[in-house]
Amino acid sequence: LVMSAAPVAPGPVVPPVKPADPSEVSAETLEKHEKGECKPCAYFSQKADGCRQGKDCPFCHLCDREAFKAFKKKQKRTAREAAGKNPEAQEKREAKKQKQSGG
């Protein structure tokens, strides 16, 4: 019996967002952005209506959508690496592989 997934409707098209003007962000956010230590705002870069917190947002509005995607990829990679160094997680993966191979 083969089941096929129901078709998924595409999400809303998000228009390209240009980074905010540096005068529209806090001095702390601007400093972190210049050092490359900022965390891009998901709402600002991904939502059609942008971020509702404006200048009070603790995340960076100077990064574009591509910077947000790169940030998310880096977070996932870091989490995977951390899980690989976790002995308990490693034992669970090995036990799962053994169970799947019939051993």
ROMI-537591 format. One line per 8 residues: number of its first residue (from 1); for each residue x, y, z of N, C-alpha, C, O. Coordinates in steps of 0.05 Angstrom, whole numbers, padded with zeros to 5 digits. Layout:
NUM> X Y Z X Y Z X Y Z X Y Z; ...
REM end
This chain:
1> 00017 -00023 00000 00000 00000 00000 00018 00025 00000 00034 00028 00018; 00015 00041 -00020 00031 00066 -00022 00012 00089 -00018 -00008 00093 -00031; 00020 00106 00001 00004 00130 00006 00020 00154 -00004 00044 00157 00000; 00005 00171 -00017 00019 00195 -00027 00010 00219 -00009 -00013 00220 00001; 00027 00237 -00006 00021 00261 00010 00002 00279 -00006 00003 00281 -00030; -00015 00292 00009 -00034 00311 -00003 -00017 00335 -00013 00003 00342 -00001; -00026 00347 -00035 -00012 00370 -00045 -00012 00392 -00025 -00032 00397 -00012; 00011 00406 -00023 00014 00427 -00004 00012 00454 -00019 00026 00458 -00039
9> -00006 00471 -00010 -00008 00497 -00023 00016 00514 -00016 00026 00514 00006; 00026 00528 -00036 00050 00545 -00031 00043 00567 -00011 00020 00577 -00011; 00062 00575 00005 00058 00597 00024 00056 00623 00010 00061 00625 -00014; 00050 00644 00025 00048 00670 00013 00076 00679 00003 00097 00674 00015; 00075 00693 -00019 00100 00703 -00031 00109 00728 -00015 00094 00747 -00012; 00133 00727 -00004 00143 00749 00012 00160 00767 -00006 00179 00757 -00017; 00153 00792 -00008 00168 00810 -00025 00196 00814 -00013 00200 00811 00011; 00216 00820 -00030 00243 00824 -00019 00243 00847 00000 00229 00867 -00003
17> 00258 00844 00021 00259 00864 00042 00287 00876 00041 00307 00862 00042; 00288 00902 00040 00314 00915 00041 00322 00920 00071 00304 00926 00087; 00347 00918 00077 00355 00923 00105 00347 00950 00115 00344 00969 00099; 00343 00952 00140 00334 00978 00153 00357 00998 00151 00380 00991 00148; 00349 01023 00153 00369 01045 00155 00382 01043 00182 00368 01038 00202; 00409 01046 00184 00422 01044 00210 00410 01063 00231 00413 01057 00255; 00398 01084 00223 00386 01102 00243 00361 01091 00255 00350 01101 00275; 00350 01069 00243 00326 01056 00253 00330 01034 00272 00311 01021 00281
25> 00355 01028 00279 00361 01007 00298 00376 01018 00322 00387 01040 00321; 00377 01003 00344 00390 01012 00368 00420 01012 00364 00431 00998 00346; 00434 01028 00380 00463 01029 00378 00476 01002 00384 00496 00995 00372; 00464 00988 00402 00475 00961 00410 00472 00942 00386 00491 00927 00380; 00450 00942 00372 00446 00925 00349 00465 00933 00327 00477 00915 00314; 00469 00958 00322 00487 00968 00302 00515 00959 00307 00530 00950 00289; 00524 00961 00332 00550 00952 00340 00554 00922 00336 00575 00914 00325; 00535 00906 00344 00536 00877 00340 00537 00870 00310 00552 00852 00302
33> 00521 00885 00294 00521 00879 00265 00548 00885 00253 00558 00869 00237; 00560 00907 00261 00586 00915 00250 00608 00895 00257 00627 00890 00242; 00605 00882 00281 00624 00862 00290 00618 00834 00279 00634 00816 00281; 00595 00831 00266 00587 00805 00256 00576 00787 00278 00575 00762 00275; 00567 00798 00300 00557 00783 00323 00527 00785 00326 00516 00776 00347; 00514 00797 00307 00485 00801 00309 00469 00775 00303 00480 00756 00291; 00444 00775 00310 00426 00754 00304 00403 00766 00287 00388 00783 00297; 00401 00758 00262 00381 00770 00244 00352 00765 00255 00346 00744 00266
41> 00335 00785 00251 00307 00784 00259 00291 00768 00238 00290 00775 00215; 00279 00746 00247 00263 00729 00229 00239 00744 00219 00232 00742 00195; 00226 00760 00236 00202 00774 00227 00209 00796 00207 00194 00799 00188; 00231 00810 00211 00238 00831 00193 00244 00820 00165 00236 00832 00145; 00259 00798 00165 00268 00788 00139 00248 00769 00125 00250 00765 00101; 00230 00757 00140 00212 00736 00129 00183 00744 00126 00169 00733 00109; 00174 00763 00142 00145 00770 00141 00140 00794 00123 00156 00813 00123; 00118 00793 00109 00111 00815 00091 00108 00841 00105 00115 00862 00094
49> 00097 00841 00129 00093 00866 00144 00117 00873 00162 00115 00892 00177; 00138 00857 00161 00162 00863 00176 00159 00858 00206 00141 00844 00215; 00177 00870 00221 00177 00867 00250 00162 00889 00263 00165 00913 00257; 00144 00882 00281 00127 00901 00294 00141 00915 00318 00131 00935 00329; 00164 00904 00327 00178 00916 00349 00195 00941 00342 00202 00957 00359; 00201 00942 00316 00217 00965 00307 00243 00968 00321 00258 00948 00323; 00249 00992 00330 00275 00998 00342 00279 00983 00369 00302 00979 00378; 00257 00974 00381 00259 00960 00407 00265 00930 00403 00270 00916 00423
57> 00267 00921 00379 00272 00892 00373 00301 00886 00380 00319 00901 00372; 00306 00864 00395 00333 00857 00403 00349 00844 00380 00373 00839 00382; 00335 00838 00357 00348 00825 00335 00355 00845 00313 00345 00867 00313; 00372 00837 00294 00383 00855 00274 00364 00858 00250 00355 00839 00238; 00359 00884 00244 00343 00891 00220 00361 00900 00197 00351 00908 00176; 00387 00899 00202 00406 00907 00181 00414 00884 00163 00423 00888 00140; 00409 00860 00172 00415 00836 00156 00393 00831 00136 00369 00836 00141; 00400 00821 00112 00380 00815 00092 00370 00786 00095 00379 00772 00113
65> 00353 00777 00078 00341 00750 00080 00362 00729 00077 00361 00708 00091; 00382 00733 00060 00403 00714 00056 00420 00711 00082 00429 00688 00089; 00425 00732 00096 00440 00731 00121 00424 00715 00142 00435 00700 00158; 00397 00719 00141 00380 00704 00160 00382 00674 00154 00385 00657 00172; 00381 00666 00128 00383 00638 00120 00410 00627 00129 00411 00604 00139; 00431 00642 00125 00458 00633 00132 00460 00629 00163 00472 00610 00172; 00447 00647 00178 00447 00645 00207 00433 00620 00216 00443 00605 00233; 00410 00614 00204 00395 00590 00211 00411 00564 00204 00411 00545 00220
73> 00424 00564 00181 00440 00541 00174 00463 00537 00194 00469 00514 00202; 00475 00559 00202 00497 00557 00222 00487 00546 00248 00500 00530 00261; 00463 00555 00257 00451 00545 00282 00446 00515 00280 00452 00500 00299; 00435 00506 00258 00430 00477 00254 00456 00461 00254 00457 00440 00267; 00476 00471 00240 00502 00457 00239 00514 00455 00267 00525 00434 00275; 00513 00477 00282 00524 00477 00309 00509 00457 00327 00521 00443 00343; 00482 00456 00324 00467 00437 00340 00474 00408 00332 00476 00391 00350; 00477 00403 00306 00485 00376 00298 00512 00368 00309 00516 00346 00318
81> 00531 00387 00308 00558 00381 00318 00557 00376 00348 00570 00358 00358; 00541 00392 00362 00538 00388 00391 00526 00361 00397 00534 00348 00416; 00506 00353 00381 00494 00327 00386 00514 00304 00380 00513 00283 00393; 00531 00308 00361 00552 00288 00354 00572 00285 00377 00583 00263 00379; 00576 00306 00392 00595 00304 00414 00582 00295 00440 00596 00291 00460; 00556 00292 00440 00541 00283 00464 00542 00253 00465 00530 00240 00448; 00555 00241 00485 00557 00212 00487 00530 00198 00488 00527 00176 00476; 00511 00209 00502 00485 00197 00504 00471 00196 00477 00459 00176 00469
89> 00473 00218 00462 00461 00219 00435 00475 00198 00417 00462 00185 00401; 00502 00196 00419 00517 00177 00403 00508 00149 00409 00505 00133 00391; 00504 00142 00435 00495 00115 00442 00468 00109 00431 00463 00087 00421; 00450 00129 00432 00423 00125 00421 00424 00120 00391 00410 00102 00381; 00441 00135 00377 00443 00131 00348 00454 00104 00341 00444 00090 00323; 00474 00095 00356 00486 00068 00352 00465 00046 00357 00464 00027 00342; 00450 00049 00379 00430 00029 00386 00408 00028 00364 00398 00007 00357; 00401 00051 00354 00380 00053 00333 00391 00039 00307 00376 00025 00294
97> 00416 00044 00301 00428 00031 00277 00428 00001 00280 00422 -00014 00261; 00436 -00009 00304 00436 -00037 00309 00408 -00049 00306 00405 -00071 00294; 00389 -00036 00317 00361 -00046 00316 00352 -00047 00287 00338 -00066 00280; 00358 -00027 00271 00350 -00026 00243 00364 -00047 00227 00352 -00058 00208; 00389 -00054 00234 00403 -00074 00218 00397 -00103 00227 00407 -00122 00216; 00380 -00104 00248 00372 -00130 00258 00391 -00143 00278 00390 -00167 00283; 00409 -00127 00288 00429 -00137 00307 00424 -00132 00334 00440 -00140 00351
REM end
